[in-house]
Amino acid sequence: MGIKMSKMKNLFGYVLACILAGGLLSVPNFAVAAQPGLDLVQDGLGVATRTDNAVNPFTAIQHWVEVVDYDGIAEDGSSHTVTVAYPNSGPTHTLNFYEKRSAHSAIYEFWDDTVPQPVDPGTYSGTYIYRVDDSNGDWSEATDDLQVDTLSPPDERTFLPGFSTPRSMIAHFDNVFKNGELYEFTRMLLEKYYDPLYKHSIDKMKFIAVIDNLDTVKAVKELKKSISELNGA
């Protein structure tokens, strides 16, 4: 972890001068800014590989870190810059601001889909160095080790559950709305798990239309209209 020492040196020099002068003087109040920190364990993933598409496997490298700074973080994350240096003299990438988790913490992420395929373990295995810089010039670093050993995703068409007789499961969701709003658990499940999980896969797809299904009748009309426009009707 890197620490700016200029303020500490000034304070040490002042105290030393007081001692040499043989006097007891009051020590001024030096305001010291908080150091930004990086969490790669609890709310951070650090670095990991992810392989999608069983028919044509593609492996990307995902970075997901939490920044903690008790001086505060800007609402849009612009107060901090997070970078990651790849091992083996690889590139350095800047992570994107994802969301604030609190007044003092935020998530930054980077989905690296520029990796040549198939991914080379010798190039991408090693120690990744994350660095966060704040607007005061304070910074810190954290490292995460990655051993690339990818597994191709299973083709869901090639296997079945090993049940002797057919089985089914029915899930009931009751009272997920309260006073017209989704329960907190449902909101957290959608926003914190499913949205990040499918975000990068969906971003690669092209759609003829994006339709909300909050009103089924209206959604059907919009779907028919989009199909008609696609067919040139």
C-alpha positions in Angstrom: 0.0 0.0 0.0 1.3 3.4 -0.9 1.1 6.3 1.6 1.8 10.0 1.1 4.3 11.0 3.8 4.6 14.7 3.3 2.1 15.6 6.1 3.7 13.1 8.5 7.2 14.5 7.8 6.0 18.0 8.5 4.6 17.0 11.8 7.7 15.0 12.8 9.9 18.0 11.9 7.9 20.4 14.1 7.9 18.1 17.1 11.7 17.5 16.7 12.3 21.3 16.6 10.3 21.7 19.9 12.4 19.0 21.6 15.7 20.5 20.5 14.6 23.9 21.7 13.9 22.5 25.1 10.4 23.8 25.2 7.0 22.1 25.3 4.9 23.6 22.6 1.4 22.8 21.4 1.3 20.5 18.4 -0.8 22.0 15.5 -3.8 20.0 14.2 -2.6 18.6 10.9 -5.6 17.3 8.9 -4.7 14.0 7.3 -6.9 12.7 4.5 -8.1 9.1 4.6 -6.3 6.6 2.3 -8.6 4.9 -0.3 -8.6 1.1 0.1 -9.5 -1.8 -2.2 -11.6 -4.8 -1.1 -11.1 -7.9 -3.3 -12.7 -10.4 -0.9 -16.0 -9.5 0.7 -17.8 -7.3 -1.9 -15.1 -7.6 -4.5 -14.3 -10.5 -6.8 -10.9 -9.4 -7.9 -9.9 -11.1 -11.1 -11.6 -14.2 -12.6 -12.1 -15.9 -16.0 -15.6 -16.6 -17.4 -16.3 -18.8 -20.3 -19.6 -18.6 -22.2 -21.2 -20.3 -25.2 -20.9 -24.1 -25.3 -21.0 -24.2 -29.1 -18.2 -21.7 -29.6 -16.5 -21.1 -26.2 -15.2 -17.6 -25.5 -13.2 -16.8 -22.3 -13.1 -13.3 -21.0 -11.4 -11.9 -17.9 -13.6 -10.1 -15.4 -12.5 -7.6 -12.8 -14.8 -6.5 -9.9 -13.4 -4.6 -6.9 -14.8 -2.5 -4.1 -13.3 0.9 -3.3 -13.6 2.1 0.3 -12.7 5.7 1.1 -13.9 7.4 4.3 -13.3 10.8 2.7 -16.3 9.9 0.5 -16.9 8.9 -3.1 -18.6 11.0 -5.8 -22.0 9.9 -6.8 -20.8 9.0 -10.3 -17.5 7.5 -9.1 -15.4 10.3 -10.8 -13.5 11.1 -7.5 -11.5 7.8 -7.9 -9.6 6.1 -10.7 -9.1 2.3 -10.5 -6.6 0.6 -12.8 -5.4 -3.0 -13.1 -1.9 -4.0 -14.4 -1.8 -7.4 -16.0 1.0 -9.9 -15.3 3.8 -10.8 -17.6 4.3 -7.2 -18.9 0.7 -7.2 -20.0 -1.5 -4.1 -20.5 -3.0 -1.8 -17.9 -6.8 -1.2 -18.0 -9.0 1.3 -16.3 -12.0 -0.1 -14.5 -15.5 1.4 -15.0 -17.6 2.8 -12.2 -20.5 0.4 -11.6 -22.4 1.7 -8.5 -22.1 3.2 -5.1 -22.8 0.8 -2.2 -22.6 3.5 0.5 -21.3 7.0 1.1 -17.8 5.5 1.5 -17.8 2.5 -0.9 -18.4 1.8 -4.5 -18.0 -0.9 -7.1 -15.7 -0.6 -10.1 -15.6 -3.3 -12.8 -14.1 -4.2 -16.2 -15.1 -6.9 -18.6 -12.1 -7.7 -20.8 -13.3 -9.4 -24.0 -10.2 -8.4 -25.9 -8.4 -11.6 -24.9 -7.2 -13.6 -27.9 -8.9 -17.0 -28.1 -8.2 -19.6 -27.0 -6.9 -17.9 -23.9 -3.2 -18.5 -23.2 -2.6 -19.5 -19.6 1.0 -18.5 -19.8 0.1 -14.9 -20.7 -2.8 -14.4 -18.4 -1.9 -16.4 -15.3 -0.1 -14.4 -12.6 -0.4 -11.5 -10.2 -2.8 -8.7 -11.2 -2.1 -5.3 -9.5 -5.0 -3.1 -8.7 -4.5 0.6 -7.9 -6.9 3.3 -6.7 -6.2 7.0 -6.9 -8.4 9.6 -5.3 -8.8 13.3 -6.2 -6.4 14.3 -3.3 -3.5 12.3 -4.8 -3.7 9.5 -2.2 -3.6 6.0 -3.5 -3.2 2.3 -2.5 -2.7 -1.0 -4.3 -3.9 -4.6 -3.9 -3.0 -7.7 -5.7 -4.9 -10.8 -6.8 -3.5 -14.0 -8.3 -5.1 -15.8 -11.2 -4.3 -19.3 -12.5 -6.0 -19.7 -15.9 -7.5 -23.2 -16.2 -10.7 -22.8 -18.1 -13.5 -25.2 -18.4 -15.8 -25.3 -21.4 -19.4 -24.5 -20.4 -21.7 -27.6 -20.6 -24.1 -27.9 -23.5 -27.5 -28.1 -21.8 -28.9 -30.1 -24.7 -26.6 -33.1 -24.0 -27.6 -34.0 -20.4 -30.7 -34.6 -18.4 -31.3 -34.9 -14.6 -30.7 -38.5 -13.5 -34.3 -39.1 -12.1 -35.9 -42.5 -12.6 -39.3 -40.8 -13.1 -40.1 -37.3 -14.4 -40.1 -34.6 -11.8 -41.1 -30.9 -11.8 -40.8 -28.0 -9.5 -43.2 -25.1 -9.0 -42.1 -21.9 -7.4 -44.7 -19.5 -6.0 -44.0 -15.8 -5.5 -46.6 -14.3 -3.2 -46.9 -10.7 -2.1 -43.7 -9.6 -3.9 -45.3 -6.1 -4.1 -46.0 -4.1 -1.0 -47.7 -0.7 -1.4 -47.0 -0.9 -5.1 -43.3 -1.5 -4.6 -41.2 -4.7 -4.9 -40.0 -6.2 -1.7 -36.4 -5.3 -0.8 -35.3 -8.9 -1.2 -36.7 -9.2 -4.8 -35.1 -5.9 -5.7 -31.8 -6.9 -4.3 -32.0 -10.3 -6.1 -32.7 -8.6 -9.5 -30.3 -5.7 -9.2 -27.4 -7.2 -7.4 -27.3 -10.7 -8.8 -29.2 -11.2 -12.1 -28.4 -7.8 -13.6 -24.6 -8.1 -13.2 -24.7 -11.8 -14.1 -26.3 -11.3 -17.5 -25.1 -7.7 -18.3 -22.2 -8.5 -20.4 -23.8 -11.4 -22.3 -26.8 -9.2 -23.2 -24.6 -6.3 -24.2 -23.2 -8.5 -27.0 -26.6 -9.3 -28.5 -28.6 -7.3 -31.0 -32.4 -7.0 -30.5 -35.1 -5.8 -32.9 -36.9 -4.2 -29.9 -36.8 -3.9 -26.2 -40.2 -4.4 -24.7 -41.3 -4.1 -21.1 -43.8 -6.8 -19.9 -45.3 -4.8 -17.0 -48.5 -4.7 -19.1 -49.0 -8.0 -21.0 -51.6 -6.7 -23.4 -49.5 -3.6 -24.3 -46.4 -5.8 -24.6 -48.1 -8.1 -27.1 -49.1 -5.1 -29.2 -45.6 -3.7 -29.2 -44.2 -7.1 -30.1 -46.6 -7.4 -33.1 -45.7 -3.9 -34.2 -41.9 -4.7 -34.0 -42.3 -7.9 -36.1 -44.4 -6.0 -38.7 -41.7 -3.3 -38.9 -39.0 -6.0 -39.3 -40.9 -7.7 -42.1 -41.5 -4.3 -43.8 -45.3 -4.4 -43.3 
